Amino acid sequence: MKKCCNICLQNLFLICVSLRKIDGVEIVVYCDMEDSDSASNEESFNVHLRNQECSRQFSSYRATFSIEKKIWKTIRLPWSCFVGYGPGASEIEFDNSTLRRLGVVAIGREMEVILAVASVSFYRVL
């Protein structure tokens, strides 16, 4: 059985937050893997975004990032690096003003992983 880790932050973005002038998402993350098959000291994870265009459960806008094991790291992902997958998302460019859900995901292969998220925020380049 394949395992995946999905940290989903639902309903985080209420009317009081406008993302129109925001340039991207910033997360602070940490990972550890006891039984890693990889010789590398890095692991790759995804951030999945969902908005009104994501018409199916598996539809999302995705960006991949890599982090070293056992080190906290701040990751900045500009909106432009998110690619649409699945019905709705693959046909329409991501509109950050309609963001409804954000997930940090370990997927693609079987693994036992500790994935900690210290913060999720948004950034603006001035």
Backbone bond lengths (Angstrom), bond angles and torsions (degrees), N, CA, C in turn:
res aa  C-N    CA-C-N  psi(-1)  N-CA   C-N-CA  omega(-1)  CA-C   N-CA-C  phi
1 M - - - 1.445 - - 1.524 109.23 -
2 K 1.311 116.38 131.12 1.461 120.99 178.06 1.519 109.61 -82.09
3 K 1.307 115.36 137.77 1.455 120.87 179.16 1.519 108.77 -110.55
4 C 1.291 115.81 147.77 1.456 118.98 172.60 1.513 108.39 -140.20
5 C 1.281 115.28 154.91 1.454 121.29 179.26 1.523 106.93 -110.33
6 N 1.298 116.81 128.08 1.458 120.37 -178.96 1.515 108.58 -135.94
7 I 1.296 116.63 110.56 1.450 122.01 175.81 1.511 105.83 -100.08
8 C 1.305 116.38 113.08 1.458 120.42 -173.95 1.520 110.06 -113.61
9 L 1.295 115.86 126.90 1.449 121.68 177.99 1.518 107.74 -109.02
10 Q 1.330 115.63 92.99 1.459 121.29 -176.24 1.516 111.19 -89.20
11 N 1.306 114.03 152.70 1.459 121.79 173.19 1.525 112.72 51.94
12 L 1.313 115.59 31.32 1.449 121.72 -179.95 1.530 111.58 -79.03
13 F 1.307 115.48 -26.36 1.448 120.65 -172.25 1.521 109.72 -105.83
14 L 1.285 116.30 99.00 1.450 121.66 -179.25 1.521 109.28 -94.19
15 I 1.301 116.97 178.44 1.464 122.12 -177.85 1.527 111.98 -58.49
16 C 1.326 117.14 -24.69 1.464 120.09 -176.36 1.530 112.87 -71.02
17 V 1.332 118.66 -10.21 1.461 121.54 -179.42 1.528 109.31 -114.95
18 S 1.322 116.09 118.96 1.458 120.33 175.12 1.521 108.10 -102.20
19 L 1.315 116.40 125.34 1.459 121.04 -178.36 1.525 112.82 -100.14
20 R 1.314 118.18 5.68 1.466 121.32 -177.05 1.529 113.16 -60.02
21 K 1.319 118.13 -36.01 1.462 121.35 -178.34 1.524 112.60 -99.53
22 I 1.307 116.79 12.77 1.465 122.23 -179.70 1.529 108.62 -94.12
23 D 1.337 117.10 142.85 1.460 121.94 -176.16 1.524 114.58 -94.14
24 G 1.324 117.69 -17.75 1.453 118.83 -179.95 1.512 112.44 173.68
25 V 1.324 114.66 -173.38 1.459 121.99 -178.88 1.524 109.09 -109.21
26 E 1.322 115.78 143.97 1.460 122.25 178.29 1.525 108.09 -124.71
27 I 1.325 116.42 130.47 1.457 120.65 177.49 1.524 109.09 -128.98
28 V 1.320 115.42 148.15 1.459 121.62 173.50 1.522 106.11 -111.29
29 V 1.340 115.91 118.63 1.464 120.79 -171.48 1.529 112.22 -132.93
30 Y 1.333 113.57 161.26 1.463 123.07 178.80 1.521 106.96 -144.71
31 C 1.327 117.33 140.76 1.469 119.19 174.25 1.516 110.52 -136.52
32 D 1.317 113.52 151.68 1.450 121.17 174.72 1.518 107.56 -145.14
33 M 1.306 115.97 139.99 1.462 121.24 178.89 1.524 107.89 -137.27
34 E 1.316 115.90 122.36 1.459 120.47 179.24 1.526 111.65 -75.61
35 D 1.320 116.52 -47.80 1.462 121.52 -173.07 1.515 111.48 -109.63
36 S 1.297 117.48 56.93 1.456 120.51 -178.16 1.527 110.54 -78.55
37 D 1.342 116.19 131.73 1.462 121.63 175.33 1.520 110.91 -78.51
38 S 1.310 115.10 -17.92 1.453 120.63 -174.80 1.529 110.98 -80.06
39 A 1.321 116.44 136.54 1.462 120.96 175.61 1.522 110.60 -77.66
40 S 1.311 116.13 -16.54 1.461 121.76 -178.78 1.522 110.36 -72.88
41 N 1.305 115.62 154.25 1.461 121.10 175.98 1.524 110.58 -91.89
42 E 1.337 117.81 4.91 1.456 122.44 179.89 1.518 110.86 -114.45
43 E 1.327 115.00 152.45 1.460 121.99 173.80 1.517 108.49 -129.69
44 S 1.314 115.86 149.92 1.460 121.57 179.33 1.520 110.19 -105.90
45 F 1.316 115.43 141.08 1.456 123.74 177.76 1.521 108.22 -136.46
46 N 1.305 116.23 169.15 1.464 121.86 178.21 1.511 110.56 -120.36
47 V 1.306 114.83 153.00 1.463 121.81 163.04 1.519 105.10 -110.65
48 H 1.323 116.08 126.32 1.466 121.96 177.90 1.514 108.70 -110.50
49 L 1.321 115.91 130.63 1.459 122.38 176.83 1.519 108.48 -113.81
50 R 1.316 115.35 142.41 1.466 119.97 176.02 1.520 108.55 -127.51
51 N 1.314 114.42 143.04 1.466 120.81 174.81 1.525 107.78 -140.76
52 Q 1.309 116.61 -167.91 1.468 120.99 -175.96 1.524 113.04 -63.99
53 E 1.331 118.74 -19.96 1.462 121.84 -179.75 1.530 112.69 -76.59
54 C 1.324 117.63 -18.81 1.467 122.30 -177.49 1.526 108.99 -79.33
55 S 1.337 115.33 95.86 1.457 120.39 -170.57 1.533 113.96 -85.41
56 R 1.306 118.35 -13.83 1.465 121.75 179.51 1.521 109.87 -123.28
57 Q 1.331 115.48 161.60 1.458 120.80 -177.96 1.533 111.88 -57.16
58 F 1.318 117.67 -37.78 1.468 121.52 -176.89 1.528 113.00 -90.12
59 S 1.322 118.45 0.16 1.463 121.14 177.94 1.526 109.69 -76.91
60 S 1.320 116.48 136.75 1.462 120.73 177.30 1.520 109.57 -168.62
61 Y 1.313 114.86 170.32 1.458 122.97 171.75 1.523 105.44 -106.45
62 R 1.336 117.71 127.57 1.459 121.13 -168.85 1.525 112.45 -125.29
63 A 1.325 114.01 142.66 1.464 121.83 172.98 1.523 107.37 -136.27
64 T 1.325 115.88 140.45 1.465 121.83 -178.93 1.517 109.85 -104.30
65 F 1.327 115.47 142.85 1.457 121.21 173.75 1.521 108.47 -137.82
66 S 1.328 116.81 156.68 1.463 122.86 177.85 1.514 109.29 -120.41
67 I 1.326 114.81 143.13 1.471 119.46 176.63 1.521 109.18 -137.55
68 E 1.331 114.92 150.28 1.456 120.69 174.07 1.518 108.89 -72.05
69 K 1.317 115.42 145.71 1.455 120.46 177.29 1.526 110.12 -69.55
70 K 1.323 115.53 144.39 1.464 125.16 173.93 1.523 113.80 64.62
71 I 1.334 117.20 25.84 1.474 121.69 176.46 1.524 108.19 -136.21
72 W 1.338 117.07 128.77 1.464 120.64 173.76 1.523 108.39 -69.64
73 K 1.320 116.42 138.38 1.468 119.77 -178.56 1.525 110.19 -142.63
74 T 1.323 115.43 142.21 1.460 121.92 174.04 1.522 108.05 -94.96
75 I 1.331 115.21 125.91 1.461 122.13 -178.42 1.524 108.60 -115.10
76 R 1.318 117.11 128.27 1.467 122.10 173.63 1.517 108.84 -110.75
77 L 1.316 115.82 125.60 1.458 121.65 179.45 1.530 109.09 -122.16
78 P 1.336 117.85 108.68 1.467 119.73 177.01 1.528 110.14 -68.77
79 W 1.321 116.57 151.74 1.467 121.19 -179.66 1.525 111.40 -52.94
80 S 1.325 116.50 -33.81 1.466 120.68 -175.65 1.527 113.88 -65.11
81 C 1.319 118.94 -17.40 1.468 119.44 -178.89 1.530 112.44 -89.86
82 F 1.333 118.61 -2.06 1.465 121.57 178.45 1.526 110.13 -86.16
83 V 1.337 115.09 127.55 1.464 122.75 -177.86 1.522 108.96 -112.18
84 G 1.334 116.29 135.63 1.456 121.23 -178.82 1.521 113.08 -76.69
85 Y 1.337 115.81 136.45 1.466 123.62 176.20 1.520 108.35 -130.02
86 G 1.304 116.11 137.21 1.459 120.51 175.42 1.516 112.61 88.97
87 P 1.354 115.25 171.20 1.471 121.07 -178.44 1.533 112.45 -55.18
88 G 1.320 115.33 134.28 1.462 121.80 -179.73 1.513 111.57 88.18
89 A 1.310 117.15 -60.38 1.469 121.80 -176.39 1.523 112.49 -66.59
90 S 1.325 117.41 -36.51 1.467 119.07 -177.02 1.528 112.71 -74.20
91 E 1.335 117.14 -19.39 1.463 120.16 -178.60 1.530 113.74 -95.35
92 I 1.328 117.10 -19.74 1.462 120.47 -172.47 1.526 110.22 -125.39
93 E 1.325 116.88 132.99 1.461 121.75 177.74 1.530 110.20 -61.77
94 F 1.327 116.19 145.84 1.465 121.66 -177.91 1.522 111.54 -62.43
95 D 1.321 116.58 131.67 1.468 123.86 175.83 1.522 107.45 -112.34
96 N 1.333 116.25 105.30 1.464 119.95 -175.38 1.525 114.14 -65.44
97 S 1.322 118.33 -18.35 1.466 119.96 -179.90 1.528 112.41 -72.70
98 T 1.342 117.08 -10.87 1.463 120.50 -179.31 1.530 112.44 -112.75
99 L 1.340 118.02 18.31 1.458 122.20 -179.32 1.525 111.01 -60.62
100 R 1.337 115.03 130.50 1.466 120.63 -179.77 1.519 113.41 -121.69
101 R 1.315 117.31 -24.84 1.460 119.66 -173.78 1.520 109.73 -151.72
102 L 1.332 115.42 143.48 1.452 122.48 177.72 1.523 107.49 -132.29
103 G 1.321 117.57 132.86 1.458 121.74 177.27 1.512 110.93 -132.73
104 V 1.331 116.41 141.83 1.458 122.17 172.89 1.519 105.58 -104.39
105 V 1.337 116.33 123.18 1.458 120.84 -165.55 1.532 111.87 -128.66
106 A 1.330 115.47 135.12 1.462 122.69 168.15 1.518 105.68 -109.80
107 I 1.314 116.54 113.74 1.459 119.66 -173.31 1.524 109.94 -150.94
108 G 1.313 116.53 159.62 1.453 119.89 175.24 1.515 114.55 115.84
109 R 1.327 116.27 -23.21 1.464 119.56 176.68 1.525 108.73 -156.68
110 E 1.321 115.21 159.85 1.455 119.75 178.94 1.521 109.03 -70.16
111 M 1.348 116.87 134.16 1.457 120.53 -179.56 1.518 110.64 -162.19
112 E 1.296 115.05 155.61 1.458 123.05 169.15 1.525 104.92 -109.89
113 V 1.309 117.04 118.45 1.464 119.88 -173.21 1.520 110.94 -140.33
114 I 1.307 114.96 145.04 1.462 121.51 167.57 1.524 105.00 -104.52
115 L 1.304 115.86 117.68 1.459 121.52 179.20 1.520 107.67 -124.30
116 A 1.322 115.79 111.09 1.458 121.35 -177.89 1.524 109.77 -108.10
117 V 1.321 115.86 137.64 1.464 122.20 177.04 1.524 107.53 -117.23
118 A 1.322 116.49 113.38 1.460 121.16 -179.02 1.519 111.72 -82.92
119 S 1.338 116.50 -34.12 1.469 119.15 178.95 1.512 110.91 -158.81
120 V 1.317 113.21 153.20 1.456 122.81 172.08 1.516 105.44 -128.38
121 S 1.312 116.69 125.09 1.454 119.99 179.24 1.530 108.54 -145.98
122 F 1.304 115.40 178.67 1.446 121.64 178.71 1.510 108.25 -122.56
123 Y 1.328 116.04 150.28 1.454 118.93 -177.49 1.520 110.21 -127.60
124 R 1.296 113.42 158.10 1.450 122.05 176.46 1.518 108.25 -132.88
125 V 1.324 117.14 129.54 1.460 121.67 177.55 1.517 106.81 -84.99
126 L 1.316 115.44 122.75 1.475 119.86 -178.19 1.503 111.95 -94.63
